[in-house]
């Protein structure tokens, strides 16, 4: 059982979440990675999502959600997987949904796949964070950043682009003045 006694289900992420609660973590990332030892947002029903949200509120734990590693936003199946992660984020009051860069496409195509996801994240009370991966060149990251800047000038919700290591530091810098972002 999770410490609060509210969450009694046996789902794979339960032990990691229980560890975070027991050890006073102030943040926890839900990383959906379906597979033999993983879990998927659909494994967690509405009652359990509400319990997670309540536990986060009571224990002052901020949540982020990491979409599955293979969720490529340029593809319809990737969009569907990311939208599932965004819906989960809204249900548990996570403020950030992380996705990965995919350099198989031109930067314009990648950035062009984001508006639907950005709108969904905004509606769920979250922002979309795009993580760089070691395989993506700095030139590709810069090209996507430029395309994202173009989206922002079109009045679209901003996207936070960071590496996983920098994200927690950026969060601590931004959150005091813009708490609604996180």
Secondary structure, 3 states (H helix, E strand, C coil): CCCCCCCCCCCCCHHHHHHHHHCCCCEEEEECCCCCCCCCHHHCCHHHHHHHHHHHHHHCCEEEEECCCCCCCCCHHHHHHHHHHHHHHHHHCCCEEEEECCCCCCHHHHHHCCHHHHHHHHHCCCEEEEECCCCCCHHHHHHHHHHHHHHHHCCCCCEEEECHHHHHHHHHHHHCCCHHHC
